[in-house]
């Protein structure tokens, strides 16, 4: 059933499932599994990566560079689809992140 839902739904909000992990669409939704590949909306971009679990803490590891981001309630996720598209999106993310870091340095001067 999850595959049918994944094919129909384009994105979900994630919620704590009450068991230390995150679920799709509601606390009763399908739990994101360790090793599952998804895209997460960060800074207005869709970043492809993998869901990981570590001692009660769920996090996301970007496929392009291994950058890690903790999962939080309210984040938007969608199924990971295409490696070529993913590479382009990761490039856009690295460019956006570089601009953020540059802006932070300039703002402190």
N, C-alpha and C positions, 0 to 999 in steps of 0.2 A: 504494500500500500504506500509506503514512503516514496518509492520511485515514481508512482503516479502523481503524488502530491508535488514532488520535486519538479517534475516535468511541467506541471500546470502553474505553480506559483513561481514568480520571478524573484521575489525577495521577502524576507521576514524580519521582524524585530525579534531579538532574543531576550529571554527572561530566565531568571534562576528557576531550576526545576525542583528545588527543595531537597536535592540529594547531592549538592555540591557541584553541579554542572549547569549547563545552559540548554534551554529548549527553544524550539522554533515556534513563534506565533503566540505562545502562552506558556505558563508554567506546566501545563498538561501536555504540551506539544512533544514532538519527537526530539529526543536529546541529541545534541551534537556529539558525535563520537570521536574519540582520539584517532588521529590519522585521516579524518575526513577532510577533503579539499573543498574549500569555499572561497568566495570573495567577500571581503568586508569593506564597507564604506568608511574611508578615513580621509578627512580633509577634502571631501567632495569627489574623491576618486575611488574606484573599485580596485582593491588590492587582492590578488590571488595568494592563497597560502593554505596552511594546514592547521587544523585544530589539534592542540596538545593538552594533555592533563598532567599535572605534577602535584602530588600531595594535596589534593583538594582545591587546587587553583587551575582554572582553565585559561589557556592563552592561545594566541594566534601567531604563527611564524610565517612571515612573507616568503614566498618561493624564490623571489629574485635575489635576495641578499641575506636571508635568515634573520632579519629584524624581528623582534618580538614585541607583541602588544597584548596586554591583559584584556580579557573579555569583560564587558560591563553590560548590565541590563540596559536595554534600549538601543544597543548597536544594531545596525542593519547588515544582514548577511544574505547571500544568494548562492546557488550552486555554482561551482567552478566549471567552466565549459571548454575553453579553447586556449591551448598553450601559446599560440601566436598572439592572440589578443591579450593574454596575460602578460607577455613580455613587454608589449607596448604600454600597458597600464602601469607596470612596475617602473618603466622608464619615466613616465609622467609623474609617478609618486616621488622618485628620487629627485627629479627636477623641482617639484613643489617643496619637498623637505629641505633642499639646499637653499631655496629662497627664504623659507621660514628661519633657518639658522642664520643666514646673512642678515635678515631683518632684525633678529634678536640682537646680534652684535652691534649693528648700526644704532639700534634703539637705546643701547646702554651707553653709548659714547656721549 
